[in-house]
């Protein structure tokens, strides 16, 4: 064999190695592989809520486990990290008008542990409403508003103006008076 055929053989072996899946009994994929793939298919990634420097210091990540629909329950997964106070932290939940929060509206977060909670909201109207999360820890507080869009988003308004440049090079939109 020459160098070229050795290289080709190495590429083929590498490709076969990356395609093989650990097999369980009967040639089926091993259960841990199937579970891992199934969990990746169903769970959307968590969105990290922005934090202010002078807030409670608790990190909030969230996701919706279903598309919000009028009159239907939508589970919202909340994940909290960074509770450092020995007394823990408290969370109060509220919903904007057009959105109903089902179940308990307060949570207690233990110190030093990641806490995951699923709350359920029901959309009473189409449009954008917010699930509000108020976090208190050690005298400091944070507020996060999680958007819940039910139905289609409002269409963007089109401008009836015309884009022009000023003598200084700035862009402006001129609009006719009606």
C-alpha beads as a LAMMPS data file, in Angstrom:
LAMMPS data file: protein, C-alpha beads

178 atoms
177 bonds

1 atom types
1 bond types

-500.0 500.0 xlo xhi
-500.0 500.0 ylo yhi
-500.0 500.0 zlo zhi

Masses

1 110.0

Atoms # bond

1 1 1 0.000 0.000 0.000
2 1 1 1.135 3.499 -0.659
3 1 1 0.578 6.629 1.421
4 1 1 -2.530 7.606 -0.531
5 1 1 -4.296 4.267 0.018
6 1 1 -3.281 4.272 3.721
7 1 1 -4.827 7.727 4.112
8 1 1 -8.001 6.636 2.340
9 1 1 -8.241 3.531 4.555
10 1 1 -7.868 5.717 7.686
11 1 1 -10.660 8.039 6.524
12 1 1 -13.000 5.097 5.835
13 1 1 -12.264 3.567 9.257
14 1 1 -12.869 6.901 10.973
15 1 1 -16.173 7.365 9.148
16 1 1 -17.344 3.870 10.132
17 1 1 -16.323 4.417 13.742
18 1 1 -18.338 7.640 14.013
19 1 1 -21.429 5.995 12.493
20 1 1 -21.512 3.006 14.839
21 1 1 -23.925 3.134 17.755
22 1 1 -23.436 1.046 20.904
23 1 1 -25.855 -1.878 20.646
24 1 1 -27.972 -3.422 23.334
25 1 1 -29.545 -6.876 23.146
26 1 1 -30.774 -7.777 19.672
27 1 1 -28.797 -5.040 17.918
28 1 1 -31.061 -2.246 19.241
29 1 1 -29.437 1.021 20.327
30 1 1 -28.401 0.945 23.980
31 1 1 -31.128 2.426 26.246
32 1 1 -28.972 5.353 27.489
33 1 1 -28.348 6.429 23.885
34 1 1 -32.045 6.275 22.991
35 1 1 -33.027 8.206 26.112
36 1 1 -30.403 10.881 25.467
37 1 1 -31.571 11.326 21.876
38 1 1 -35.242 11.390 22.904
39 1 1 -34.644 14.008 25.604
40 1 1 -32.795 16.213 23.130
41 1 1 -35.677 15.971 20.662
42 1 1 -38.379 17.070 23.108
43 1 1 -36.807 19.616 25.431
44 1 1 -36.276 23.095 24.070
45 1 1 -33.227 24.968 25.344
46 1 1 -33.624 27.184 28.369
47 1 1 -33.520 30.951 27.907
48 1 1 -31.363 32.818 30.417
49 1 1 -33.080 35.887 31.853
50 1 1 -30.934 39.030 32.046
51 1 1 -29.629 40.002 35.492
52 1 1 -28.950 43.439 36.878
53 1 1 -25.802 43.930 38.985
54 1 1 -27.790 45.174 41.993
55 1 1 -30.469 42.440 41.812
56 1 1 -31.045 39.414 44.013
57 1 1 -28.188 37.487 42.379
58 1 1 -30.342 34.467 41.550
59 1 1 -29.945 33.229 37.986
60 1 1 -33.254 32.419 36.234
61 1 1 -33.551 30.274 33.117
62 1 1 -36.897 29.367 31.561
63 1 1 -38.664 27.665 28.662
64 1 1 -42.193 26.942 27.482
65 1 1 -42.966 23.256 27.076
66 1 1 -45.835 23.938 24.632
67 1 1 -46.954 26.614 22.220
68 1 1 -49.421 28.900 24.030
69 1 1 -52.986 28.466 22.733
70 1 1 -56.161 30.246 23.686
71 1 1 -57.829 28.545 26.669
72 1 1 -55.185 25.817 26.980
73 1 1 -52.677 25.190 29.740
74 1 1 -49.068 26.016 28.881
75 1 1 -46.331 24.631 31.169
76 1 1 -43.462 27.045 31.830
77 1 1 -40.290 25.515 33.277
78 1 1 -38.351 27.820 35.625
79 1 1 -34.823 26.960 36.762
80 1 1 -33.148 28.915 39.572
81 1 1 -29.419 28.913 40.467
82 1 1 -27.208 31.025 42.703
83 1 1 -29.116 31.112 45.992
84 1 1 -26.427 31.960 48.532
85 1 1 -28.315 33.197 51.611
86 1 1 -28.665 30.597 54.368
87 1 1 -32.380 31.429 54.616
88 1 1 -32.739 30.792 50.886
89 1 1 -34.724 32.984 48.528
90 1 1 -38.399 33.541 47.785
91 1 1 -40.144 33.821 44.451
92 1 1 -43.515 35.426 43.792
93 1 1 -45.269 34.873 40.460
94 1 1 -47.975 36.981 38.844
95 1 1 -49.544 37.149 35.411
96 1 1 -50.622 40.070 33.242
97 1 1 -54.266 40.460 32.280
98 1 1 -55.133 37.988 29.542
99 1 1 -53.072 35.307 31.272
100 1 1 -54.080 33.177 34.273
101 1 1 -51.576 31.522 36.589
102 1 1 -52.703 28.127 37.888
103 1 1 -51.459 26.706 41.167
104 1 1 -49.209 28.235 43.796
105 1 1 -47.884 31.736 43.136
106 1 1 -45.013 31.574 45.660
107 1 1 -41.913 29.398 45.799
108 1 1 -39.143 28.986 48.367
109 1 1 -35.656 28.303 47.005
110 1 1 -33.110 26.482 49.204
111 1 1 -29.537 27.756 49.472
112 1 1 -26.845 26.161 47.339
113 1 1 -29.145 24.030 45.184
114 1 1 -30.534 24.317 41.663
115 1 1 -34.315 24.435 41.849
116 1 1 -36.560 23.619 38.911
117 1 1 -40.283 24.348 39.027
118 1 1 -42.990 24.037 36.397
119 1 1 -45.806 26.560 36.532
120 1 1 -48.898 26.493 34.343
121 1 1 -50.407 29.520 32.631
122 1 1 -53.606 29.709 30.568
123 1 1 -54.034 32.336 27.854
124 1 1 -57.427 34.023 27.997
125 1 1 -56.827 36.256 24.970
126 1 1 -54.635 36.279 21.893
127 1 1 -51.647 38.568 21.960
128 1 1 -48.626 39.155 24.152
129 1 1 -48.833 38.846 27.940
130 1 1 -46.149 38.345 30.571
131 1 1 -45.536 35.926 33.405
132 1 1 -43.813 38.084 36.037
133 1 1 -41.232 36.511 38.358
134 1 1 -40.167 38.471 41.463
135 1 1 -37.130 37.050 43.301
136 1 1 -36.025 38.173 46.799
137 1 1 -32.772 37.153 48.480
138 1 1 -31.000 38.810 51.387
139 1 1 -32.867 42.118 51.083
140 1 1 -32.234 42.453 47.336
141 1 1 -34.841 41.802 44.684
142 1 1 -35.066 41.068 40.966
143 1 1 -37.970 41.143 38.542
144 1 1 -38.155 39.191 35.287
145 1 1 -41.003 39.259 32.778
146 1 1 -41.356 36.139 30.633
147 1 1 -43.187 36.811 27.346
148 1 1 -46.118 34.527 26.484
149 1 1 -47.238 35.050 22.869
150 1 1 -50.622 33.509 22.116
151 1 1 -51.678 33.423 18.476
152 1 1 -49.913 35.404 15.815
153 1 1 -47.843 38.425 16.689
154 1 1 -49.209 41.842 15.780
155 1 1 -48.128 42.876 12.299
156 1 1 -45.355 45.420 12.091
157 1 1 -46.567 48.842 11.069
158 1 1 -45.315 50.035 7.734
159 1 1 -44.032 53.548 7.415
160 1 1 -45.614 55.748 4.816
161 1 1 -42.559 57.974 4.861
162 1 1 -39.524 58.244 2.653
163 1 1 -35.909 57.757 3.755
164 1 1 -33.727 60.815 3.081
165 1 1 -30.269 61.977 4.103
166 1 1 -29.556 65.285 5.787
167 1 1 -26.614 67.512 4.683
168 1 1 -24.720 66.161 7.736
169 1 1 -25.180 62.564 6.533
170 1 1 -27.855 61.512 9.038
171 1 1 -30.771 59.413 7.809
172 1 1 -34.298 60.620 8.459
173 1 1 -37.766 59.505 7.402
174 1 1 -40.002 62.241 6.076
175 1 1 -43.719 61.587 6.347
176 1 1 -46.591 63.388 4.655
177 1 1 -49.129 65.147 6.867
178 1 1 -52.631 63.747 6.557

Bonds

1 1 1 2
2 1 2 3
3 1 3 4
4 1 4 5
5 1 5 6
6 1 6 7
7 1 7 8
8 1 8 9
9 1 9 10
10 1 10 11
11 1 11 12
12 1 12 13
13 1 13 14
14 1 14 15
15 1 15 16
16 1 16 17
17 1 17 18
18 1 18 19
19 1 19 20
20 1 20 21
21 1 21 22
22 1 22 23
23 1 23 24
24 1 24 25
25 1 25 26
26 1 26 27
27 1 27 28
28 1 28 29
29 1 29 30
30 1 30 31
31 1 31 32
32 1 32 33
33 1 33 34
34 1 34 35
35 1 35 36
36 1 36 37
37 1 37 38
38 1 38 39
39 1 39 40
40 1 40 41
41 1 41 42
42 1 42 43
43 1 43 44
44 1 44 45
45 1 45 46
46 1 46 47
47 1 47 48
48 1 48 49
49 1 49 50
50 1 50 51
51 1 51 52
52 1 52 53
53 1 53 54
54 1 54 55
55 1 55 56
56 1 56 57
57 1 57 58
58 1 58 59
59 1 59 60
60 1 60 61
61 1 61 62
62 1 62 63
63 1 63 64
64 1 64 65
65 1 65 66
66 1 66 67
67 1 67 68
68 1 68 69
69 1 69 70
70 1 70 71
71 1 71 72
72 1 72 73
73 1 73 74
74 1 74 75
75 1 75 76
76 1 76 77
77 1 77 78
78 1 78 79
79 1 79 80
80 1 80 81
81 1 81 82
82 1 82 83
83 1 83 84
84 1 84 85
85 1 85 86
86 1 86 87
87 1 87 88
88 1 88 89
89 1 89 90
90 1 90 91
91 1 91 92
92 1 92 93
93 1 93 94
94 1 94 95
95 1 95 96
96 1 96 97
97 1 97 98
98 1 98 99
99 1 99 100
100 1 100 101
101 1 101 102
102 1 102 103
103 1 103 104
104 1 104 105
105 1 105 106
106 1 106 107
107 1 107 108
108 1 108 109
109 1 109 110
110 1 110 111
111 1 111 112
112 1 112 113
113 1 113 114
114 1 114 115
115 1 115 116
116 1 116 117
117 1 117 118
118 1 118 119
119 1 119 120
120 1 120 121
121 1 121 122
122 1 122 123
123 1 123 124
124 1 124 125
125 1 125 126
126 1 126 127
127 1 127 128
128 1 128 129
129 1 129 130
130 1 130 131
131 1 131 132
132 1 132 133
133 1 133 134
134 1 134 135
135 1 135 136
136 1 136 137
137 1 137 138
138 1 138 139
139 1 139 140
140 1 140 141
141 1 141 142
142 1 142 143
143 1 143 144
144 1 144 145
145 1 145 146
146 1 146 147
147 1 147 148
148 1 148 149
149 1 149 150
150 1 150 151
151 1 151 152
152 1 152 153
153 1 153 154
154 1 154 155
155 1 155 156
156 1 156 157
157 1 157 158
158 1 158 159
159 1 159 160
160 1 160 161
161 1 161 162
162 1 162 163
163 1 163 164
164 1 164 165
165 1 165 166
166 1 166 167
167 1 167 168
168 1 168 169
169 1 169 170
170 1 170 171
171 1 171 172
172 1 172 173
173 1 173 174
174 1 174 175
175 1 175 176
176 1 176 177
177 1 177 178
